[in-house]
Amino acid sequence: RIGLLAQRGRVDLFCRPMKRRSLEAAARDTKQSKISGFFARASAPAEASQPSKPSGDPKDEVAESWSTVKSTAVAQTASCTVALRNGVGLPVLGFGTYRLGCQAAQGIVAQALKAGYRLIDTAQVYDQGAIESAVGAALHQSGLPRSAVFISTKVWRSSHGFERTLQACQQSLKRLRVDYIDLYLVHWPGPQPSNSKAWSPRMRQETWRAMEKLLRDGKVKAIGVCNHSIRHLKDLLKSCEIQPMVNQVEFHPLLVQRELLDYCVGEGIAVQAFASLGSGDSRRARDFFALAAVQQAARAHGAQPAAVLLRWATQKGCHVIPKSSQPLRMKENAELFNITLSEEEMQAIDACHSNARLTWGGVDPDTIE
């Protein structure tokens, strides 16, 4: 395995956590519950076909499909990526699939692929795995080489633990109809149900140990977490052998998580923002579009408010995964690359921060033991 990983530039992952890049940053420091039982017993759909395999040399295909840039702030197209700590390129722009609806999801994802989106973000829990199946079907239908599309999915909180995480990943691979996942994330730092008496924070360590194994075994190309606070990340860095490469968190003008972003940057952890245009949970997207600072920047650049919001996030240093069921909106969202916000415009949007959490019922993940 070491020889294989050396070819992929991953040997450095097998050391204990690297020395902190920024000591100053480190110092600065429900409906879904009803379906969690499904994942304790469900297997992959019987109709799922065998995983598709890339044709030709994957390295050649990737070289033709992706363009590597130094930071999200300078990205110019949907094919731009920023290298994670193991060299895997994480696309700056992706397409989210939360609450697409299992009947419409395949067609919507197919439209996103046609529109040029090359990162598709999904999760084990979305519609009891049906969205993963829809993503797999859309990818198969598209005819695109496997290596031309970056697939990200997540292990749900009812699957914490070593064996359960391994099993969940195998089910996701089958539903997605692929033989590897580009980015595999731990969806939430706590258990399901949230008051589980069997829960112990040590279970996060077991979950992460499984994530490390999946990476070593080639089942996934990169690993990370979602909704992890600085405290959670510090705990993980004390025990892990392979550091998390991504932290996907709620990040938008009403919740500018500066300290968390600074900490992640200092540790070499990419931040991927969700709810950039508002949350499907609280339906507050219009509030974002109506913000005076967003409206003013949109008028100044002749752009849609959505493009301004997404460009603000990428200029802050975040990757983004907006969602839309409308082809026109997909196109408008991707127009974020046509504008560059001034420092004054960035500061004006920053000033909208009100510490408003619009997802997960308003729960601050840092309250999770």
C-alpha positions in Angstrom: 0.0 0.0 0.0 2.8 2.4 0.8 4.2 2.0 -2.7 0.8 2.7 -4.3 0.2 5.7 -2.1 3.6 7.0 -2.8 2.7 7.1 -6.5 -0.4 9.1 -5.6 1.5 11.6 -3.4 -0.1 10.4 -0.2 2.8 9.0 1.8 2.8 12.2 3.9 -0.6 11.3 5.2 0.6 8.5 7.4 2.4 10.6 9.9 0.8 12.0 13.0 -0.8 15.5 12.7 1.5 18.0 11.1 2.9 20.9 13.1 0.3 23.7 13.2 0.8 26.1 10.3 -0.6 29.0 12.3 -0.3 29.0 16.1 -2.0 32.4 16.1 -5.0 31.0 14.2 -5.2 28.0 16.6 -5.1 30.3 19.6 -8.0 32.3 18.1 -9.9 30.0 18.6 -36.7 16.8 12.5 -37.5 15.0 10.1 -34.4 13.1 9.4 -34.4 11.4 12.8 -37.4 9.4 11.6 -35.5 7.7 8.9 -32.2 7.1 10.7 -33.3 3.5 11.4 -33.4 2.9 7.7 -29.6 3.0 7.6 -29.1 0.5 10.4 -30.7 -2.2 8.3 -30.8 -1.0 4.6 -28.7 -2.5 1.9 -28.0 -1.0 -1.4 -30.9 -1.2 -4.0 -31.0 -4.5 -5.8 -31.2 -2.7 -9.1 -27.8 -0.9 -8.6 -25.4 -2.1 -11.3 -21.8 -2.9 -10.9 -19.6 0.2 -10.4 -18.5 1.9 -13.6 -14.8 2.1 -14.3 -12.9 5.0 -15.9 -11.8 4.3 -19.5 -8.2 5.0 -20.5 -5.7 6.6 -18.2 -7.4 8.5 -15.4 -4.5 10.8 -15.0 -4.8 11.9 -18.7 -8.6 12.4 -18.3 -8.1 14.5 -15.2 -5.4 16.6 -16.8 -7.8 17.4 -19.6 -10.8 18.1 -17.4 -9.4 20.1 -14.5 -7.5 23.3 -14.0 -5.6 23.8 -10.7 -5.5 27.2 -9.1 -3.9 28.4 -5.8 -7.0 29.6 -4.1 -10.8 29.8 -4.5 -10.5 33.6 -4.9 -8.8 33.4 -8.3 -11.0 30.6 -9.8 -12.4 31.5 -13.2 -14.4 28.4 -14.3 -16.4 25.5 -12.8 -13.5 23.2 -13.7 -11.0 25.1 -11.4 -9.8 23.1 -8.4 -7.7 23.8 -5.4 -5.3 21.0 -4.2 -6.1 19.4 -0.9 -3.2 18.4 1.4 -2.8 15.0 -0.4 -2.9 16.6 -3.9 -6.5 15.8 -4.8 -8.1 18.8 -6.5 -11.3 20.0 -4.9 -13.5 21.9 -7.4 -14.3 25.5 -6.3 -17.9 25.2 -7.5 -20.1 22.3 -7.0 -23.8 21.3 -7.2 -25.8 20.4 -4.0 -28.6 17.9 -4.0 -30.2 18.4 -0.6 -34.0 18.2 -0.9 -34.1 17.8 -4.7 -36.8 15.2 -4.4 -36.2 11.6 -5.3 -38.5 11.7 -8.4 -36.8 14.8 -10.0 -33.2 14.4 -8.8 -31.8 12.4 -11.7 -33.1 14.8 -14.3 -31.9 17.9 -12.2 -28.4 16.4 -11.7 -28.2 15.6 -15.4 -29.1 19.2 -16.2 -26.4 20.4 -13.8 -23.8 18.2 -15.6 -24.9 19.6 -18.9 -24.5 23.1 -17.5 -20.9 22.4 -16.7 -21.0 21.5 -13.0 -18.4 18.9 -12.2 -18.7 18.4 -8.5 -21.9 16.7 -7.3 -22.5 16.8 -3.5 -24.9 14.3 -1.9 -25.3 12.2 1.2 -26.3 8.9 2.6 -29.3 10.4 4.4 -30.8 12.3 1.5 -34.2 10.6 0.8 -33.0 7.4 2.4 -30.2 6.9 -0.2 -32.5 7.6 -3.2 -30.6 10.8 -4.1 -27.3 8.9 -4.2 -28.9 6.4 -6.6 -30.2 9.3 -8.7 -26.7 10.9 -8.9 -25.3 7.6 -10.0 -27.9 7.2 -12.7 -27.3 10.8 -13.9 -23.6 10.2 -14.1 -24.0 7.0 -16.0 -26.5 8.7 -18.4 -24.2 11.6 -19.0 -21.5 9.6 -20.7 -18.8 11.6 -19.0 -15.6 9.8 -17.9 -15.7 8.9 -14.2 -12.6 11.0 -13.6 -14.3 14.1 -15.1 -16.9 14.3 -12.3 -16.0 14.8 -8.6 -18.5 13.0 -6.4 -18.8 13.9 -2.7 -21.1 12.1 -0.2 -21.4 11.7 3.5 -21.8 9.1 6.2 -24.9 9.8 8.3 -24.7 10.2 12.1 -26.6 6.9 12.7 -23.6 5.2 11.1 -20.9 6.4 13.6 -18.4 3.7 14.5 -15.8 1.7 12.6 -17.8 -1.1 11.1 -20.9 0.9 10.4 -18.9 3.6 8.6 -17.3 0.9 6.4 -20.7 -0.6 5.6 -22.2 2.8 4.9 -19.5 3.6 2.4 -19.9 0.3 0.6 -23.7 1.0 0.3 -23.0 4.5 -1.1 -20.6 3.1 -3.6 -23.2 0.7 -4.9 -25.9 3.3 -5.1 -23.6 5.8 -6.8 -22.5 3.0 -9.2 -18.9 3.9 -8.9 -15.8 2.1 -7.6 -14.4 5.1 -5.7 -15.8 8.3 -4.0 -13.8 11.5 -4.5 -14.6 13.0 -1.2 -16.2 11.2 1.8 -17.3 13.3 4.7 -18.6 12.7 8.3 -21.9 14.4 8.2 -22.3 15.5 11.8 -20.1 15.3 15.0 -22.8 13.7 17.1 -25.1 10.6 17.1 -28.6 9.8 16.0 -30.7 10.1 18.1 -29.0 13.1 19.6 -29.6 11.8 23.2 -28.4 8.3 22.5 -27.1 6.8 25.8 -24.7 4.6 23.8 -22.9 7.7 22.5 -19.4 8.6 23.5 -17.1 11.2 21.7 -14.7 8.3 21.3 -17.1 7.0 18.7 -15.9 9.9 16.5 -12.4 8.5 16.7 -13.7 5.0 15.6 -15.6 6.6 12.7 -12.5 8.5 11.6 -10.4 5.4 11.9 -12.7 3.8 9.3 -12.4 6.9 7.1 -8.6 6.5 7.2 -9.0 2.8 6.2 -11.2 3.7 3.3 -8.7 6.2 2.1 -5.8 3.7 2.4 -7.8 1.1 0.6 -8.6 3.4 -2.3 -12.3 3.4 -1.8 -12.2 7.2 -1.4 -9.7 9.8 -2.6 -10.1 12.3 0.1 -11.7 12.5 3.5 -13.2 15.2 5.7 -15.9 16.3 8.0 -19.0 18.5 8.1 -20.3 20.8 10.8 -17.2 20.4 13.0 -16.3 23.2 15.4 -12.7 24.2 16.3 -13.1 22.1 19.4 -14.1 19.0 17.4 -11.3 19.6 15.0 -8.7 19.9 17.8 -9.9 16.7 19.3 -9.7 14.9 16.0 -6.2 16.2 15.3 -4.9 14.8 18.6 -5.9 11.2 17.7 -5.9 10.9 13.9 -3.2 9.5 11.7 -4.6 11.2 8.6 -5.8 14.8 9.0 -9.2 15.9 7.7 -8.9 17.6 4.4 -12.2 19.4 4.2 -14.7 20.9 6.7 -18.1 21.5 5.1 -20.0 24.1 7.2 -22.8 26.6 7.1 -21.2 29.9 5.9 -23.1 32.9 4.5 -23.4 36.7 5.1 -25.6 36.1 8.2 -23.1 33.6 9.6 -19.6 34.6 8.8 -17.5 32.1 10.7 -14.3 34.0 10.7 -12.5 32.1 13.6 -13.4 28.7 12.2 -12.3 29.7 8.7 -9.0 31.1 10.1 -8.4 27.9 12.1 -9.1 25.6 9.1 -6.8 27.7 6.9 -4.1 27.5 9.5 -4.4 23.7 9.6 -4.6 23.2 5.9 -8.2 22.2 5.9 -10.3 23.4 3.0 -13.7 25.0 4.0 -16.7 24.2 1.8 -19.7 26.4 2.4 -23.3 25.2 2.3 -26.5 27.3 2.5 -24.6 30.1 0.6 -27.9 31.2 -0.9 -30.1 30.4 2.1 -31.3 27.2 3.6 -33.9 24.8 2.4 -34.8 24.3 6.1 -35.8 27.9 6.8 -36.4 29.2 3.2 -34.6 32.4 3.8 -32.9 32.7 0.4 -34.9 35.9 -0.3 -33.5 37.5 2.8 -30.0 37.0 1.4 -30.9 38.4 -2.0 -32.5 41.4 -0.5 -29.5 42.4 1.7 -28.6 46.0 0.8 -24.9 45.2 0.4 -25.7 42.3 -1.9 -28.1 44.3 -4.0 -25.7 47.2 -4.3 -22.9 44.9 -5.5 -25.2 43.2 -7.9 -26.2 46.5 -9.5 -22.5 47.6 -9.7 -21.5 44.5 -11.5 -24.6 43.9 -13.6 -24.9 40.5 -11.9 -27.5 38.4 -10.1 -27.6 38.5 -6.3 -26.8 34.8 -6.3 -23.6 35.3 -8.2 -22.6 38.0 -5.7 -23.2 35.8 -2.7 -21.2 32.9 -4.2 -18.4 35.2 -5.3 -18.2 36.7 -1.8 -17.8 33.2 -0.4 -15.1 32.2 -2.8 -13.2 35.4 -2.2 -13.4 34.7 1.5 -11.7 31.4 0.8 -14.6 28.9 0.7 -15.6 26.3 -1.9 -19.3 26.5 -2.7 -22.1 24.0 -3.6 -25.3 25.9 -4.6 -28.4 24.1 -5.6 -31.2 24.9 -8.1 -33.7 22.8 -10.0 -33.9 25.4 -12.8 -31.3 25.4 -15.7 -31.4 29.2 -15.9 -30.6 29.5 -12.2 -27.8 27.0 -12.6 -26.3 29.2 -15.3 -26.7 32.3 -13.2 -25.1 30.7 -10.2 -22.0 29.8 -12.3 -21.7 33.4 -13.4 -20.0 34.1 -10.1 -16.7 33.7 -12.0 -17.5 36.8 -14.2 -17.2 39.2 -11.3 -14.7 40.3 -8.7 -15.9 42.1 -5.6 -14.0 45.1 -4.3 -12.7 45.2 -0.7 -15.4 47.7 0.2 -18.1 45.4 -1.2 -16.6 42.4 0.7 -16.6 44.4 3.9 -20.2 45.6 3.4 -21.4 42.0 3.0 -19.3 40.9 6.0 -21.1 43.5 8.1 -24.4 41.6 7.6 -23.2 38.9 10.1 -25.8 38.3 12.8 -24.7 34.9 14.0 -27.9 33.4 12.5 -27.8 29.7 12.0 -30.4 28.6 9.4 -29.8 24.9 9.3 -29.9 21.9 11.7 -32.8 23.6 13.5 -30.4 26.4 14.6 -28.3 24.1 16.6 -24.7 25.2 17.0 -22.5 22.1 16.3 -20.1 23.2 19.1 -22.8 22.2 21.6 -22.4 18.5 20.5 -20.3 16.6 23.1 
